[in-house]
Every structure is written in structure tokens, then in C-alpha cells.
Amino acid sequence: MVVARIHERIANRRHNFAHQTSWNRFITITGKKAEEAGSRVIPVNPRNTSQQCSRCGMFVAKMLSDRVHSCPHCGLVMDRVQNAAINIMGLGLQSQG
């Protein structure tokens, strides 16, 4: 039982390392490709970007299974991912000043 737990912890650490390395590598490669194209990659925190309305800025709570953003405040209806993308682009532009 103890040996199995040790093997599980080692496997979890290896998995975590591989996951962190792959995303760091992805950001590095994306940044280099953007630079070659004369552009930039600006990292932003995507937290709640799919729940904030991209038109009025109000918070609209959703379950992960909800695929459509429907704002009861301003009436905006669009795909949840598109709404998040607009918010993420806005955050990136906002950090540029």
C-alpha cells in the first residue's frame, strides 16, 4: 500500500512537470511566431472572461455546460467562447495602454 502511494505521487509529479513544461513551451513558441510576423503575444488572465458581458461588462453567471452567453442586462446573445475572446482581446489591448 505504501509503495503504491509512492509510485502514484511520483507519477503525479511527472505529469505535473510535463503539463507545466508543455504550456510554457507553447507560450514561448507562440511569442516567437508572433514576433516573426511583426506582432506580439500579451498574456492575460482569462478568469471569468466568459461570464463577463463583452458589451455592458456585467457579470452573467453560467454553468460550464452553458454554451451561449445571454445577457439579461443589455440583451447581447452570442456564443460563450466568442464573448470570452472579445473580453480577452480587450484585456490585452487595455494592458497596452
C-alpha positions in Angstrom: 0.0 0.0 0.0 2.8 2.4 0.9 4.8 1.6 -2.2 1.7 2.1 -4.4 1.2 5.6 -2.9 4.9 6.5 -3.5 4.6 5.4 -7.2 1.3 7.4 -7.5 3.0 10.5 -6.1 5.9 10.2 -8.5 3.6 9.7 -11.5 1.6 12.8 -10.4 4.8 14.9 -10.2 5.9 13.7 -13.6 2.5 14.5 -15.1 2.5 18.0 -13.5 6.0 18.7 -14.7 5.1 17.7 -18.3 2.0 19.8 -18.2 3.7 22.9 -17.0 6.6 22.5 -19.4 4.3 22.0 -22.4 2.3 25.2 -21.7 5.4 27.3 -21.1 6.9 25.9 -24.4 3.7 26.8 -26.2 3.8 30.4 -25.0 7.4 30.7 -26.0 6.8 29.3 -29.5 3.7 31.5 -30.0 5.6 34.6 -28.9 8.4 33.8 -31.4 6.0 33.2 -34.2 4.1 36.5 -33.5 7.4 38.4 -33.4 8.4 37.0 -36.8 5.0 38.2 -38.1 5.6 41.7 -36.6 3.1 41.2 -33.8 3.2 40.5 -30.0 1.7 38.0 -27.6 0.3 39.6 -24.5 -0.6 37.1 -21.7 -3.8 37.9 -19.9 -5.7 36.3 -17.0 -8.7 34.6 -18.7 -10.6 34.2 -15.4 -14.3 35.0 -15.7 -13.9 36.3 -19.3 -16.7 34.0 -20.5 -19.0 35.2 -17.7 -18.5 39.0 -18.2 -20.6 40.5 -20.9 -18.4 41.9 -23.6 -21.0 44.6 -24.4 -22.0 46.0 -21.0 -19.4 44.5 -18.7 -22.0 42.9 -16.3 -21.3 39.5 -14.7 -23.6 36.8 -16.1 -23.1 33.5 -14.2 -23.1 30.4 -16.2 -22.5 26.7 -15.8 -19.7 25.1 -17.8 -22.4 23.3 -19.9 -24.0 26.7 -20.9 -22.6 27.3 -24.4 -24.4 30.6 -25.2 -23.9 33.9 -23.5 -27.2 35.7 -23.0 -27.0 38.9 -21.1 -30.2 39.9 -19.2 -28.9 43.4 -18.8 -28.2 44.5 -22.3 -29.7 41.7 -24.4 -26.5 40.5 -26.0 -26.7 36.9 -27.2 -23.7 35.2 -28.7 -21.5 32.1 -28.4 -19.8 31.9 -25.0 -16.4 31.4 -26.5 -16.8 34.4 -28.8 -17.8 36.5 -25.8 -14.7 35.4 -23.9 -12.5 36.0 -26.9 -13.7 39.6 -27.2 -13.1 40.1 -23.4 -9.6 38.6 -23.7 -8.7 40.8 -26.7 -10.0 43.8 -24.7 -7.8 42.9 -21.7 -4.8 42.6 -24.0 -5.4 45.9 -25.6 -6.0 47.5 -22.2 -2.7 46.3 -20.9 -1.0 48.0 -23.9 -2.3 51.4 -22.7 
